Every structure is written in C-alpha cells, then in structure tokens.
Amino acid sequence: MDFLNGETVSIILFLVGIYGLLARRNILKTVISLGIIQAGLILFFLSIRFTPDSKPPIGSEGALMVDPLPQALMITAIVIGVAVTAVALTMFMTLYHRYGTTNWLKVIRKRGDS
C-alpha cells in the first residue's frame, strides 16, 4: 500500500473540504470545511519530506535529522487556524441570532430586504 501515505491522504482531505465549500450552503458546514482544508494542508506540509529513518533534530548528532522548520511553521498555522475558526463560529452565531437561518442564500436575501 505504497499509495496510502501522508501526501495522498492530505490531498483527499483538501478535496473533501473544497467539495464541502462548493456544495453546501450551510454556514456551519462551511466553517467545518475550512477546518478540513486546514488539516489537509498541515498534513501535506508535514509529510512532504518525511523519511522513516530520520531522527528528531534535538539530540541526534550525526544522524539524518528531520527539518524542524516545517514543524514550527505548522504549529503556527494550527494556532492561527484555531483563532480563525473561533472568529468564524462567533460570526456564525451572530448571523444566526440576527437572521434566524444557517443558509448563506437566505441570509443574503434577508440582508437585501433590510
């Protein structure tokens, strides 16, 4: 099962997230789809240069070491993604309380009536 690795799983996750963005009109499902896209991108960047015999960069002198830069960048991406998700869910709650629906098209129609 050589085809089932981090890159292929991340591409599948990314495409599932894109499908969720394009096919669903629910605001909450859109936020979840953005989270799935983020997980796919993080997995892709972490697994793009993965080799099974490499060691952690701390305390492994002379051995093949993993590059710590993508790991540090992806930790930052996770923190930013959590903040973006929190803001998106807050905006979702505000839209739901104001317009009474979770559908993008109904919110646009109700905003036009106001």
Secondary structure as the mmCIF struct_conf table of DSSP 4:
data_model
#
loop_
_struct_conf.conf_type_id
_struct_conf.id
_struct_conf.beg_label_comp_id
_struct_conf.beg_label_asym_id
_struct_conf.beg_label_seq_id
_struct_conf.end_label_comp_id
_struct_conf.end_label_asym_id
_struct_conf.end_label_seq_id
TURN_TY1_P TURN_TY1_P1 ASP A 2 PHE A 3
BEND BEND1 ASN A 5 ASN A 5
HELX_RH_AL_P HELX_RH_AL_P1 GLY A 6 ALA A 23
STRN STRN1 ASN A 26 ASN A 26
HELX_RH_AL_P HELX_RH_AL_P2 ILE A 27 SER A 47
TURN_TY1_P TURN_TY1_P2 ILE A 48 ARG A 49
TURN_TY1_P TURN_TY1_P3 PRO A 52 ASP A 53
STRN STRN2 LYS A 55 LYS A 55
BEND BEND2 PRO A 57 GLY A 59
TURN_TY1_P TURN_TY1_P4 GLU A 61 GLY A 62
BEND BEND3 ALA A 63 ALA A 63
HELX_LH_PP_P HELX_LH_PP_P1 LEU A 64 LEU A 64
STRN STRN3 MET A 65 MET A 65
HELX_LH_PP_P HELX_LH_PP_P2 VAL A 66 ASP A 67
HELX_RH_AL_P HELX_RH_AL_P3 PRO A 68 TYR A 99
BEND BEND4 GLY A 100 GLY A 100
STRN STRN4 ASN A 103 ASN A 103
HELX_RH_AL_P HELX_RH_AL_P4 TRP A 104 ASP A 113
#
